[in-house]
Amino acid sequence: MLQSGEMTMPRHKLEHDHSPESIAERFAAGTRHNYLRDFVYGGVDGAVTTFAVVAGTVGANLEPTIIVILGAANLIADGFSMAASNFLGTRAEKDDHDRIARIEAKHIDIDPDGEREEIRQIYAAKGFSGDDLENTVNIITSDRARWIDTMLIEEYGLPSTVRSEWAAAASTFAAFVICGLAPMAPFLLGFERAFTVSAVITGLVFFAIGSAKARWSTDPWWRSGAMTLLIGAVAATLAYFAADLVKRLAG
C-alpha cells in the first residue's frame, strides 16, 4: 500500500505490449519498412500538378471535357514518371547497399583482424571496455552475416535491410492517382463553379495527407495537417499564377 505523501506515476497507454511473448513475436516478424514518405511525396505532387493542369486549362477558357482529358493524361503520365523515378532512386540505394556489403565481406576475408579492430573501436566508443568489450567483439565476429550487418549500420549508417523499390514505386503511383483525382472531381461530376470547388477539395486533400501522416509523427494531427496544407497551398498558388502568366504571354 502507498504511504502518506507517496505519489504514483501516471499510467500511460504504450504503443505496444512489453511482455516477453509480445516482444518475441514482434521481433520474429522482422523489420517492417515504412513507405509513408513515398505516399506523401506522390499524394502532394499528384494534387499540385493536376491542379496546375486544371488552373491552366480553366485560364485558357477550355471546355470541361478538355480539362478532364488533360488532367487524366497528366495523372497517368506524370504519375508513372514519378513512380519510375522513385523506383530507380530506391533501386540505386539498394544497389549501393549491396555494393558496400560486398566490400565489407571482402575486407573480412582479406583482413579479418583489421575488421575486428574496427568493431572493437566502434563499441569502445559506445562505452564498452575490458572483458565486456572483448566478449561483444567475439560475439559479433563469430557470425559472418551479423558482422557485415553491424559494419553496415555502425560504419556506414545504413540499415541492415533496404526498402522494396516496387513497394516504394507503387505507393507513389497510387497516392499520385488518388490525390490527383481530387482537383478533377468537380469537372467530372459537372459541378457549377467547378474551379472554386476544385481549389477547396485540393486544400482538403493537403490537410488530410498531413493529418494522416501525424500518426507517424510527434506533431498533433491538426498541426501536421495545417503545415501540409500551407506547403501544398503555396505550391498550388505558384502553379496557378505560372499558368496565368503563360496565358498572358501567349495571348
MOHU-V945440 format. One record per backbone hydrogen bond with DSSP energy under -0.5 kcal/mol. CO is the residue of the C=O (numbers start at 1). NH is the residue of the N-H. E is the energy in kcal/mol with one decimal. If there is no record, write none. Layout:
CO&NH&E ; CO&NH&E
This chain:
3&6&-2.1 ; 10&12&-0.6 ; 12&14&-0.6 ; 19&23&-2.7 ; 20&24&-2.3 ; 21&25&-2.3 ; 22&26&-2.5 ; 23&27&-2.5 ; 24&28&-2.1 ; 25&29&-1.1 ; 27&30&-1.3 ; 31&33&-0.6 ; 35&39&-1.8 ; 36&40&-2.9 ; 37&41&-2.5 ; 38&42&-2.3 ; 39&43&-3.0 ; 40&44&-2.6 ; 41&45&-1.7 ; 42&46&-2.5 ; 43&47&-2.2 ; 44&48&-2.5 ; 45&49&-2.8 ; 46&50&-1.8 ; 47&51&-2.0 ; 48&52&-2.2 ; 49&53&-1.9 ; 50&54&-2.6 ; 51&55&-3.2 ; 52&56&-2.5 ; 53&57&-2.5 ; 54&58&-2.7 ; 55&59&-2.4 ; 56&60&-1.2 ; 57&62&-2.3 ; 58&61&-1.8 ; 63&66&-0.6 ; 63&67&-1.9 ; 64&68&-2.5 ; 65&69&-2.4 ; 66&70&-2.9 ; 67&71&-2.5 ; 68&72&-2.7 ; 69&73&-2.3 ; 70&74&-2.1 ; 71&75&-2.3 ; 72&76&-2.1 ; 73&77&-2.6 ; 74&78&-1.9 ; 74&79&-0.9 ; 75&79&-0.9 ; 76&80&-2.2 ; 77&81&-2.3 ; 78&82&-2.6 ; 79&83&-2.3 ; 80&84&-2.9 ; 81&85&-2.4 ; 82&86&-2.6 ; 83&87&-2.6 ; 84&88&-2.7 ; 85&89&-2.6 ; 86&90&-2.7 ; 87&91&-2.5 ; 88&92&-2.2 ; 89&93&-1.8 ; 90&94&-2.2 ; 91&95&-2.8 ; 92&96&-2.4 ; 93&97&-2.3 ; 94&98&-2.5 ; 95&99&-2.3 ; 96&100&-2.4 ; 97&101&-2.2 ; 98&102&-2.1 ; 99&103&-2.0 ; 100&104&-2.5 ; 101&105&-2.2 ; 102&106&-2.3 ; 103&107&-2.4 ; 104&108&-2.3 ; 105&109&-1.8 ; 106&110&-2.4 ; 107&111&-3.0 ; 111&115&-1.8 ; 112&116&-2.4 ; 113&117&-2.1 ; 114&118&-1.6 ; 115&119&-2.0 ; 116&120&-2.7 ; 117&121&-2.5 ; 118&122&-2.3 ; 119&123&-2.2 ; 120&124&-1.9 ; 121&125&-1.9 ; 122&126&-0.5 ; 123&128&-2.3 ; 124&127&-1.4 ; 129&132&-0.9 ; 129&133&-1.1 ; 130&134&-2.1 ; 131&135&-2.9 ; 132&136&-2.0 ; 133&137&-2.4 ; 134&138&-2.5 ; 135&139&-2.4 ; 136&140&-2.4 ; 137&141&-2.5 ; 138&142&-0.7 ; 140&143&-1.0 ; 143&147&-2.4 ; 144&148&-2.5 ; 145&149&-2.6 ; 146&150&-2.4 ; 147&151&-1.9 ; 148&152&-2.4 ; 149&153&-2.2 ; 150&154&-3.1 ; 151&155&-1.9 ; 151&156&-1.2 ; 152&158&-2.8 ; 153&157&-0.7 ; 164&168&-2.1 ; 165&169&-2.2 ; 166&170&-2.6 ; 167&171&-2.3 ; 168&172&-2.0 ; 169&173&-2.6 ; 170&174&-2.7 ; 171&175&-2.2 ; 172&176&-2.4 ; 173&177&-2.4 ; 174&178&-2.7 ; 175&179&-2.6 ; 176&180&-1.9 ; 177&181&-1.2 ; 179&182&-0.8 ; 179&183&-0.5 ; 180&184&-0.5 ; 181&184&-0.6 ; 181&185&-1.6 ; 182&185&-0.5 ; 182&186&-0.6 ; 184&187&-1.0 ; 184&188&-2.2 ; 185&189&-2.3 ; 186&191&-2.7 ; 191&194&-0.7 ; 193&197&-2.1 ; 194&198&-2.6 ; 195&199&-2.3 ; 196&200&-2.0 ; 197&201&-2.8 ; 198&202&-2.5 ; 199&203&-2.0 ; 200&204&-2.1 ; 201&205&-2.2 ; 202&206&-2.1 ; 203&207&-2.3 ; 204&208&-2.6 ; 205&209&-2.6 ; 206&210&-2.2 ; 207&211&-2.6 ; 208&212&-2.5 ; 209&213&-2.2 ; 210&214&-0.7 ; 211&214&-0.5 ; 212&215&-1.5 ; 213&216&-1.5 ; 214&217&-1.6 ; 220&224&-2.4 ; 221&225&-2.6 ; 222&226&-2.3 ; 223&227&-2.4 ; 224&228&-2.1 ; 225&229&-2.4 ; 226&230&-2.5 ; 227&231&-2.5 ; 228&232&-2.9 ; 229&233&-2.8 ; 230&234&-2.2 ; 231&235&-2.2 ; 232&236&-2.9 ; 233&237&-2.6 ; 234&238&-2.5 ; 235&239&-2.1 ; 236&240&-2.3 ; 237&241&-2.6 ; 238&242&-2.2 ; 239&243&-2.1 ; 240&244&-2.3 ; 241&245&-2.4 ; 242&246&-2.2 ; 243&247&-2.1 ; 244&248&-2.2 ; 245&249&-2.6 ; 246&250&-2.3 ; 247&251&-1.3
